[in-house]
Amino acid sequence: MIKKLLTTSLVGLTLMMSGCGDDTEGEDRLGIQQMLDTGNYIGVISKLESSADSADDYIALGAAYMGKAGLSLSDIVTAMVNSTDDNDNDSAFAGFVTSVSSVSTPTALTDLRKSINYYKRVVESGCMDPNAQLSNTEKDICLYIGLASTSSAAVTIDLIAGDIADFGESGSSDDKLTASVCALQYGADDRNDSNVDASCSIEEGNDVNFTVINKIYTDLNVTVNGETYYYLLNDINQTVLTKNYCTATDFSTRTATYVSTTPEYYACPIVETSGVAELTTASVLVDILNNGIGAISSAASEDTQSDIDEFKCEILGGDYDGTDCNVSLTNDVTEQNIIDFLNSQN
């Protein structure tokens, strides 16, 4: 059912993009569609991004950025169906996380956020408005927003884990994920370590000024089983999403291996552009999951809604029996829900 829905949606959007207009406009749209079909996502972005001003343009850019993230709509749907129908994990959502992470690109999180933002230009806030009268095309776009958002959560968990392939498997233990969750808990409790896992040793370093983006963070080190993991804590005690390590003055020094020489290296923020909102682990996961699940619900088939209900039930700490959750699914996902879920899968 969900695959049939996806195919129908894709056809609908393709027809919309190749619809009205003069011959030149029609040829341009056909060229865009061909680039999307052949995976030339950079070509679509280069052609449209500087001049996009229509729903067709925004839809094409949303699809292009999703493709650039390494995730076609069919990839996401397949991961969702497989994780809920037949997975080796105790958690269906954990299975979804490992599937999505195995095909996503290093820039997936920022690409997916751009995809979501372009799709939202078409529907604005309609996906989250229960009284909105959405067209079939708009419902399709809400579904895409929800799928991209849920995938963003998977990519975020991949960033804070060590070996994502073992995420959610019984008997597995990921020291980096343990450290990441300890850092989350430490921040959530206003820099109090009383609720932090006893296996974690937390040490705050000096404030670090990333001059390129004019952001100051606290250097946070978490040691688990003799291995130290490095984080950045912002002024509201949230861990900033980072990837690899770099100096505080030059993002081009980003490297996968920690460097202990001068100049000093730190966990490197994902956001490299001044004036762009920072990405924090907790806010990204909470906002993405709540908004993504809400967007899907506005356009979901019965099968899709069941898959999403199972994901949300697990994150809320409940048990899903195939139709119902023993925790109210009207509850929003909170930061503590995220922390508890990640602990339960490690």
N, C-alpha and C positions, 0 to 999 in steps of 0.2 A: 504493500500500500504506500509506504513512504517513498519507495523508489518511483512508483507511478506518479505520485504527487510531484516529485522533483522533476521528472521528465516533462510533465505538463507545464510546470512553472517555467522551465527553461525555454520551451517552445513559445510560451506567452510573451516572455521578455524579448526573445529574438524577433518576433513579429512586431512588437512595439518599436523596436529599434530600426526596423526596415520598412516602416510604414510610409507616412506621408512625406511630402517635400518634393523639390524639383529634382531633375535628373542628377545634377551634381551632388546635391545633398544625399540622394539615394545611393549614389556610388560611394560617397564617403562613409556612409553607415555600413554598407556592404563590406568595405575595406576594414572597418573597425571590427565587424563581426568575424571576418576571416582571420584577423590577427588574434582575436580571442580564441577562435576554434583551433588555431595552430600553436597556441601557447606563447605568442609574441606579446607578452604583457607589458614589457618595457616600451614596446612600440606604441601601444595604446596610450600609456601614460604620457609618453613624450608628445604624442599628437594632440591629446585633449586637455591635459592638466592646466595649462596656462590660459586656456580660453573656454573652459567648460561653463556652460550657462543654460543647460536644458536638462530635463529629466533623463533623456536618452544618454547624454554625456555622463551624468552622474551614475547611471546604472552601469555603463561600460567601465567607468573608472572603479566602481565598487567591485565588479567582477575581475578587473585587471589586478587590483591590489590583493584580492583574495588568491588569485592564481600566483602572483609574485610571492606570496607567503608559502607557496608549495602545497596549497590546499584547494583542490577543486571542490565544488559542491558535492560531487559524487564521492570524493574521498571522505568528507565529513559525514555524509549520510551513511556510508558503508561502515565507518568506525562506530557510529551511534548504534546502528542495527546489530552489528556483530557483538558489541559490548553488552547489549541487553539480552540478546538471544542466546549467545554461546560464548562465554568467556571463562578463562582459567582463574580469574581474580575473584576474591570474595566480593568485591565492589564493581558494579557495572561502570560507574564513573571512572574508577581507576583504570579499567580496561580501555575506556574512551581516551583517557589522558595518554596512555602509552601508545595507542594507535596513532593519534594525531601527532604526537611528538616525534614519531618515527619518520614522518614525511615532511614536517615543517622545515622552513629555512631559518638561518640565523637571524634574519630580519622579520620573522613572522609576526611578532607582537606589534611592532610599529606598522607593518603593512596591513594587518587585520584591523587595527584601529582606524587607519585611513579608509579602508573598505567600508567599515561601519559608518563612518562620518559621511561618506559620499552617498550611501544608501539612505541615510537619514535626511539628506537634503531633498529627497523625493517625497518622503512620507512625514517629515518633520516629527512631531510628537505623537502621531496617530497610532503607532504600534502600542503605546502604553495608555491610550485613552479608551476605556471600555465603551464609550458612547460614540466613538468615531465610526463613520460610515465609510469603510475602506472598499475600494474596487478590488477585483481579483488580482490585478497586477500589484497593487499596494500590499495586499496580503502576502503575495509571494515575496516581496521585498522585506516585509517584516520577518518572514521565515528566514531569509538570508541573513538579516541582521542578527537574529537569534542564533543561527548556526555559527556565524563568524564570532559572536561574543562567547559562546560556549567553548569554541575552539581556542579563543584567546586565553580563557582560564586554563585550559590544558597546557598551552605553551608557557604560561606563567609558572605553573607548577614544575614544568621541565627546567626552567631557569633556576629554580631554587633547590632542585634535587641533584643528586650525584649521578646515579645510574637509573634513569627513568624506566628502563626496561624491566626493572624489578619492582616498580611501584605497585603496591597493593597485593603483591604475592605473599602468601602465607610463609612465615619464617624468614622473610627478607628483612634486612636492616641497612639503612642508608645513612651513614654518619653525616653527610652534608645536609640531607633533609632534616635530620635531627637538629643540627645546628641552626638551620634556617627557621625551624619552628620555634626553637628556643629564643632566637632573636625576635621573632614575631611576638611571642608571649611576653618577653621582656619589655618591648615597646608598648604593647597593649596594656600592660600593668604600670605604665608611667615609670619605666626604668627600675622596676622592682623585680628582683629575681626569685621571690619566695615561691612562685608557682612554676618556675622554670624546671624542666627535667633535670634531675640530679646528675645526669651524665654530662651536662654542659657546664663549662666554666666560662663566665662572661667578663670581659674587660673592656672598658671604654678607653679610647685613646684621645688624642687631641682633636680639635675641630679642624676640618680640612676645607679650604676654599678652592673650589673648582672654578678657576678664573674665567674659563671660556664661556661658561653658562652662568657665572655670577651666583653660584649656589654654595652655601656653607653647610657641611654635614659633619656629624660626629663619627669618627672612625670607631667601629665596633668589632671586636674580635671574639669569636666563640670557639672554644676548644672542646673537641669530643674525641675520646680515646687517643689523646696525644697529638691529634691533627688540628691545626687552627684554620678556621674559615673566616673570611673577611666580609664585613657588611658596612653600610652607611645608614646612619639614623638621622632623620630630619628633625626640625624644631618642634614637630608635634608627635615625636616618638614613633614614627613609622619607618620601617626599613624600606629604603629606596631600591627599586629594581635595578640590578647591575648585571653586567656580563663581562667576565674576564677582569683584567687589571690594567691600570694606566696611571700616569702621573697626574697631578692636580692641575697642570697647566697645558697639557697637550693630549687630546684624545687619540691622535695618530700613534701614540705609544701603546695603545691597547694591545695586550698580549694574553694568550691563554695561560701562561705560566707566571706565577707570582715572582716578582723580582725584588730582592731584598737590598739592592744597592742604592746608592744616591744617584739621581733624585728618587725620593721614596715613592713607591707604588701603593695604590689603594684599589679597593673594589671600584670598578668603573661604571658610572651611571649609563643606562641605556640611552637616555635622552641627551643628545649632544648639541642641541640648539638653544641658544639663549631666548628666553621669553616663552618657551614651550613648557606647558605644565609638566611637572615631574611625574614619574610613575612610581607608585609605591606598591609593595606586594599586597598589603591588606586592602587598600582602596580599590586596586585593579580587580582583585578577585571578588570582592563584595559587590562592587558596582556592576562589573561585567556579568556576574552570575544572576544578580537580581534583574537587571535590565534585559539581559539576553533571554532568560527564561520567560520574562513577561512578554517580550517581542514574539517569541515562538508561540506562546499561548494564544496570541491574537489571531494566528493564522494556521494553527496546527490541525492536522488530521487526528483522528482518534489514536492511531498508532504512534505518531510523533509525540502527542501529548503524554502517552503512557511512558515512553522512553524518558522524556524530560521530567515527569513526575518521579520516576525511579531515581534519576540523578539527584534531584533536589531532596528527596526523602533521605537518601544516604548522607548528603552533606549536612542536613539538619540533625543527623544522628538517629534517624528512625529506621524502621524495617518496612520494606515494600513487598506485598504479597502478590503482585501482578496486577492489582487493581486499586489497592488502597495503601495509604501510609499511616502508621500509628502516631505520627506527628502531623500537626496541621500544616498543610502545604500553602496556606495563606501567610504563614510567617515569612518574613524576609530573612535571607542568609546574613549572618553577622560575622564579624571578625573572629569571635570565639568559636563559632561553628566551623569556620575554615581551619582554625588551629586544631580543634578536636578531631576533625575529619582527617587532616594530614597525619596527626599522631596515630590515629586508628589504622592507617595504611602503612605504617612504618614499624 
